[in-house]
Amino acid sequence: MAVRAIGKGVPTSPKKLRLVVEAVRGKRVEEALNILKYLPQPGAKYVAKVVKAAAANAENNLLWDPEGLRITSIAAEEGPKLKRLRARARGRAGRIMRRSSQVTVLVEQEG
């Protein structure tokens, strides 16, 4: 039985977050948090926050040991987009898409 945590409204595009997510998929929670701590991407702190939340959910709800948890599934999906306009030449407008993401983490106990 897996325990889930979802981070909604992460202010980073899913394309940028998927690079961070690939680095920790299948790793133990402690190892994943150490990797995320030293990644240079700004989205790593948001992913770390969701991984910590999933570990806390497992510890509090199912009384699982936090040292024995492994990330079984992690994904960065597309969230809502903020559509903005920027003035362009000759009275026209260019669209700016401010993308956001939703990070889903599933953890299970090893062994």
C-alpha positions in Angstrom: 0.0 0.0 0.0 1.5 3.3 -1.1 1.2 6.6 0.7 0.7 9.7 -1.5 1.5 13.4 -1.2 0.6 16.0 -3.9 2.1 19.5 -4.3 -0.2 21.8 -6.2 0.6 25.2 -7.7 4.4 24.7 -7.9 5.5 27.9 -9.8 7.8 26.1 -12.2 7.1 24.6 -15.6 6.6 20.8 -15.7 9.4 20.5 -18.3 11.9 21.9 -15.9 10.6 19.9 -12.9 10.8 16.6 -14.8 14.6 16.9 -14.9 14.6 17.1 -11.1 12.0 14.3 -10.7 14.1 11.9 -12.9 17.0 12.3 -10.5 15.1 10.8 -7.5 12.8 8.3 -9.0 13.2 4.9 -7.3 15.5 6.1 -4.6 15.2 5.8 -0.8 13.6 8.9 0.8 16.8 9.9 2.7 18.9 9.5 -0.4 16.4 11.5 -2.5 16.4 14.4 0.0 20.2 14.5 0.0 20.2 14.6 -3.8 17.6 17.3 -3.9 19.5 19.4 -1.3 22.5 19.8 -3.7 20.7 20.1 -7.1 21.2 23.5 -8.7 17.7 23.7 -10.1 15.3 26.0 -8.2 12.5 23.4 -8.6 14.4 21.0 -6.4 13.2 22.7 -3.2 9.6 22.2 -4.2 10.1 18.5 -5.0 11.9 18.0 -1.7 9.0 19.6 0.2 6.5 17.1 -1.4 8.9 14.1 -0.7 9.1 15.2 3.0 5.3 15.5 3.1 4.9 12.0 1.7 7.3 10.6 4.3 5.5 12.4 7.1 2.1 11.1 5.8 3.5 7.5 6.0 5.0 8.0 9.4 1.9 9.6 11.0 -0.9 7.8 9.2 0.4 4.3 8.9 3.2 4.4 11.6 5.9 3.4 9.1 9.6 3.9 9.9 10.8 6.9 7.8 14.2 5.4 7.2 12.7 2.4 5.4 10.7 4.3 2.8 11.3 4.3 -1.0 9.9 6.5 -3.7 7.9 4.1 -5.9 6.4 6.8 -8.2 7.0 10.4 -8.7 5.6 12.7 -11.4 5.4 16.3 -12.4 2.2 17.1 -14.3 0.9 20.3 -15.8 -1.0 22.7 -13.5 -3.0 25.8 -14.3 -1.5 28.4 -16.5 -1.6 32.1 -16.0 -2.1 33.9 -19.3 -0.6 37.3 -19.5 -0.2 39.9 -22.3 2.9 41.8 -23.3 2.8 44.8 -25.6 4.3 44.2 -29.0 5.0 46.4 -32.1 2.2 48.2 -33.9 -0.4 48.0 -31.1 -0.4 44.2 -31.0 -0.1 41.9 -27.9 2.0 38.9 -27.3 0.8 36.1 -25.0 2.9 35.0 -22.1 2.1 31.7 -20.4 3.1 31.4 -16.8 3.2 27.7 -16.3 2.7 25.9 -13.0 3.0 22.2 -12.0 1.6 19.6 -9.8 4.0 17.1 -8.2 2.7 13.7 -7.0 4.9 11.4 -4.9 4.1 7.8 -3.8 6.2 6.1 -1.2 6.2 2.5 0.1 8.0 0.7 2.8 10.9 -1.5 1.7 10.9 -5.2 2.2 
